[in-house]
């Protein structure tokens, strides 16, 4: 009888937990439905000056004697009050965006929404934008769209700065060139103003195995180079001419925003480190994004704007719920097996 009592108690606990998990999953499903209706992601806004001050406060609290720490705090509070009185009615603001680009410039969707959000509140006469950019380039169409998003900021009258800490090459530099000012770390990679395409061809392999490929087109240049078929000199020539045309468009785009560039020197497909890029006019200042941002704190509010995907948190919650349910079922099975094999608990 004791076994039945323990078993009933354990079963009641298990069912209670299972119902709780089911309730949580139902809530997550409803959250997903609302997310689909209201759009994906959430806009995260961070005051970087406040975060900097918070970090400094934590460090001072650990390294300064208690009496000196309190004294420094009083001085800082007085300084804040003084600055608050002296600040103009509309404080100067710098909005910070971060773009880390892959081959397809996958972040361009988030960039579009970030730019639109800034433009909805920006004051062109006083506000500025910094884009912390890191990209080695990728697809022409994808990076052309990303550069066009930054051009919206400039067209709206906002002063635009791009900071390159590691790399802004090819399509990445196309984006950077839109800015009024480009700053780069001394060893950041900049340039690679060129166009490249690489297509494997396995026609001879297929031919050796008696495999034929039929390629039918309507239009002389619907296909130029192919993966499976036999490539022709005419196809190669046309493909090369398309690359050359794209390169000319790239150079024309750069001259529109940086007319002082000597394209005969910089549009060769080569890349340079920041110090060399400075000499060639590809960048305007050697500094890191962190140093540039910290200089703004004295005069401006520095606000980071990032579009964060909401699905990540949803997946984490779902994963946690599933793992919890699995643990309960395993525990239930282990205890049931233990009860059934213990001679002292059998009827």
Secondary structure, 3 states (H helix, E strand, C coil): CHHHHHHHHHHHHHHHHHHHHHHHHHHHHHHHHHHHHHCCCEEEEEEHHHHHHHHHHHHHHHHCCHHHHHHHHHHHHHHHHHHHHHCCCCCCEEEEEEEEECCCCCCHHHHHHHHHHHHHHCCCCCCEEEEEEEECCCCHHHHHHHHHHHHHHHHCCCEEEEEEEEEEECHHHHHHHCCCEEEECCCCEEECCCCCCCCCCCHHHHHHCCCCCCCCCCCCCCCCCCCCCCCCHHHHHHHHHHHHHHHHHHHHHHHHHCCCCCHHHHCCCCEEEHHHHHHHCCCCEECCHHHHHHHHCCCCEEEEEEEECCHHHHHHHHHHHHHHHHHHHHHHHHHHHHHHHCHHHCC
